[in-house]
Amino acid sequence: SSAQVQVVVNGYNPTQQISRHIYGHFSEHLGRCIYDGFWVNEGMNVPKKDRIRLDIVDALKKINIPNLRWPGGCFADEYHWRDGIGPRNQRPKMVNTNWGGVTEDNSFGTHEFLELCSLLGCEPYVAGNVGSGTVEEMSKWIEYLNFNGVSPMTELRKQNGRDSAWKVTYWGVGNESWGCGGNMTPDYYSDQYKRYSAFAKSYPNAPLKKIASGANVDDYNWTETCMRNIGPRGMWGITLHHYTLAGGWWKKGPATGFSEEQYFGSMKSCQFMETLINRHGAIMDKYDPEKRVALVVDEWGIWTDVEPGTNPGFLYQQNSMRDAIIAANTLNIFNNHSDRVRMACLAQTINVLQALILTDKEKMLLTPTYHIFDMYKVHHDAMLLPVQFKSPEYSNGKERVDAISISASKDKDGKVHVTLSNCDPTKKIDVNLQLSGYSFKSVDGRILTSAKYTDVNSFDQPDKIKPVAFKGASVSGSTVSVQMPALSAVVLELK
Ligand code: AHR
């Protein structure tokens, strides 16, 4: 069976830019994201610079990764940066208490992370330690990173082999301060934020964009209190964390072999992102009608049970066609709310949660989620074209979600791109887009789809799910007709 939907795309005088930083990523000292992910043993037979895996760097450069958040996550609030500088064989070891109790040898520290960012050509986004660190420690870290004049931290950095400051811009003041970052109340945290932030200095040519640790999912009181106490001039952004869960926190379900009920539950949880952005956004509007402060969704993605037989503290999960739909739908939501959402980071880049890349020793594969980021990169820094439509429903008999998600933009060369997803696993949907004022001559497209939502890319079949040319779209003047197959994500280029 099939359904139809009419979409009005407002293509006149776009004023809202989609920040490329919405397409950011997150790499924590957790499981096999850094160690045995980005950072491998000397003996591993893969292209490397120092111990950084270059096949992974190349894959991430291909999707124009705009930023990378580090070192956590919960790890950030037990990380002491001085343990991660200087000769590697002299760095102290520590316990990673959050993630499996493994030994952290600190071989990947500040210099290594910034080298990785420079290889990737992306902006570093560092999360400072508020939970168990001091104001002085955070302040000195910033001096070490960003100051070029005569100072003790400049000296130390030079001794460690780096002459010029890196000029890190994005600075998180704590992480999940309501939870693993210190179990604080919003009043207490916002006072701490002001104290830490007062000594988090902007050095010459290195203005800091300070980001407050924001709400857990629908904790609107957290956002309200921080906006009131810190105020829109005291921060560049405030975060929001929301993970997609198939059946709630205690019933996440598997990453593969899940039921349709679990699939439906994931779609519902994913689409809740829009409600969260609207409601946190409305609170922010009250204190910040000019929208100076960015809503930074710096942890999102699906969280499932770990793969059987793997360390439960490592959060290693497979990545399915379901996850690709979640990414496609969520990124459309972010684009459409890019007036407020100006940065986001998927959790997490390699081998952890909704990963872009999975590795097995020398082998690596690109997940269905990776391919969505590849298809959607056309939106980076493009101008949003707002869309208006009422989506057909996908229902489990009791509840409903939107089957279709769409966003559109115009790039600096005048090309229009539309990304669409259809989460309905059985119904194809005919989408009719109206872009008044345009007269298109051609449409090109790519599609990501698979027979089942449980399908994955495995080390035996790494290319089972990958984008292919899409022939289901046609243009006639200002009208674009798209036949969206069930369970699919599409990108169109209109010229
Ligand atoms: O991404 C995994 C964890 O989820 C992060 O460390 C933490 O911030 C969140 O609870």
Boltz pocket constraint, residues with backbone or C-beta under 6 A from the ligand:
constraints:
  - pocket:
      binder: B
      contacts: [[A, 28], [A, 72], [A, 73], [A, 74], [A, 75], [A, 175], [A, 176], [A, 299], [A, 347], [A, 348], [A, 353]]
      max_distance: 6.0
